[in-house]
């Protein structure tokens, strides 16, 4: 095996460790849809969720937004548990 092939194999082995890592936005959206369903028993499509920094923005009906305000702390606490407290600070 040539020196070039050895370097490539070492690099490939190193990068293999990172192939399973899920991008932050996908992780937050997936987690929030699960938490939302747990709290409200209503499915929420990922297209209604936008992540900006550590804030989740929802494009949903005003009535549902009002319900979220009532249960915001519960949602945030469940999100902190699900994401080890590093991804979400607010829901709007």
LINZIUR-V974783 format. One record per helix or strand. SS is the DSSP state (2 for helix, 1 for strand). FROM is the first residue (numbers start at 1). LEN is the number of residues. If there is no record, write none. Layout:
ss->SS from->FROM len->LEN
ss->SS from->FROM len->LEN
//
This chain:
ss->2 from->3 len->14
ss->2 from->24 len->17
ss->2 from->46 len->3
ss->1 from->49 len->4
ss->1 from->55 len->4
ss->2 from->62 len->9
ss->2 from->72 len->11
ss->1 from->90 len->2
//
